[in-house]
C-alpha cells in the first residue's frame, strides 16, 4: 500500500474525498475537496446548469449567486 501511495503522490491534489466528510457542513466544507480554482469552476457550472439549485442536498456545490 505504501508503494502505491508513493507512486501516486505526484498526482495528488492534496484535497479530500467529499464522500468521506460525513454530515454536510457549510460552504467551506463543500469547498474543501477541491483546489480553489476548481471549486470556482464547479460553482460556475452549477450556476449555468442548475441555476435554481434544484440539486442542493448533501455536499452539493451551491451556484455562485447563492
C-alpha positions as CSV (number, residue, x, y, z in Angstrom):
1,X,0.0,0.0,0.0
2,X,2.8,2.4,0.8
3,X,4.4,1.9,-2.6
4,X,1.1,2.7,-4.3
5,X,0.7,5.9,-2.3
6,X,4.2,6.9,-3.1
7,X,3.7,6.3,-6.8
8,X,0.5,8.3,-6.9
9,X,1.6,11.2,-4.7
10,X,3.0,13.3,-7.5
11,X,-0.5,13.4,-9.0
12,X,-2.4,14.1,-5.8
13,X,-4.1,17.5,-5.3
14,X,-4.0,17.4,-1.5
15,X,-7.8,17.6,-1.4
16,X,-10.1,15.1,0.3
17,X,-12.9,12.9,-0.9
18,X,-16.3,14.6,-0.4
19,X,-18.0,11.3,0.4
20,X,-15.7,10.9,3.4
21,X,-16.7,14.2,5.0
22,X,-19.6,12.8,7.0
23,X,-22.6,15.1,7.5
24,X,-22.7,18.1,5.1
25,X,-21.4,21.3,6.6
26,X,-21.2,24.9,5.5
27,X,-19.8,26.4,2.2
28,X,-16.2,25.9,3.4
29,X,-16.9,22.2,4.0
30,X,-18.2,21.9,0.5
31,X,-15.2,23.7,-1.0
32,X,-12.6,21.6,0.9
33,X,-12.2,18.7,-1.5
34,X,-11.1,20.9,-4.5
35,X,-8.4,23.4,-5.2
36,X,-9.9,27.0,-5.2
37,X,-9.9,27.4,-9.0
38,X,-11.6,24.0,-9.5
39,X,-14.3,24.9,-6.9
40,X,-14.9,28.2,-8.7
41,X,-15.3,26.4,-12.0
42,X,-17.8,24.0,-10.3
43,X,-19.8,26.9,-8.9
44,X,-19.9,28.5,-12.4
45,X,-21.1,25.2,-13.9
46,X,-23.7,24.8,-11.2
47,X,-24.9,28.3,-12.0
48,X,-25.2,27.5,-15.7
49,X,-26.8,24.1,-15.4
50,X,-28.8,24.3,-12.1
51,X,-29.5,28.0,-11.5
52,X,-32.5,27.2,-9.4
53,X,-30.3,25.0,-7.1
54,X,-32.6,22.0,-7.5
55,X,-29.8,19.6,-6.7
56,X,-28.8,21.2,-3.3
57,X,-28.7,18.3,-0.8
58,X,-25.7,16.7,0.8
59,X,-22.4,18.1,-0.2
60,X,-23.7,19.8,-3.3
61,X,-21.9,22.8,-4.6
62,X,-24.0,26.0,-4.5
63,X,-24.3,28.3,-7.5
64,X,-22.2,31.4,-7.4
65,X,-25.2,33.6,-6.7
66,X,-26.4,31.7,-3.6
